Amino acid sequence: MSRFRLGLSLAGLLIAVLALALDDRRLIWVAITILGTSLAIRAYLTIRDRRSTHRNPPPPGPDA
């Protein structure tokens, strides 16, 4: 999933640069949508990881 998110981010960035170079508003909105999707995926994965950590805490270490 990380590679997919990274690919989305890079595609969004490239489309944004292209949109600015061509001064095309439609491409700007496409870039915003792609970057927003990448951000949403990152937020989802972060929340999911935090919840799984709280449900299954690591075993106590030697300091416990």
Residue pairs with C-beta under 8 A, 6 or more apart in sequence:
1 41
1 45
4 41
5 38
5 41
5 42
5 45
8 34
8 35
8 37
8 38
8 41
9 35
9 38
11 34
12 31
12 32
12 34
12 35
12 38
13 31
13 35
15 27
15 30
15 31
15 34
16 27
16 28
16 31
16 32
16 35
18 24
18 27
19 25
19 26
19 27
19 28
19 30
19 31
20 28
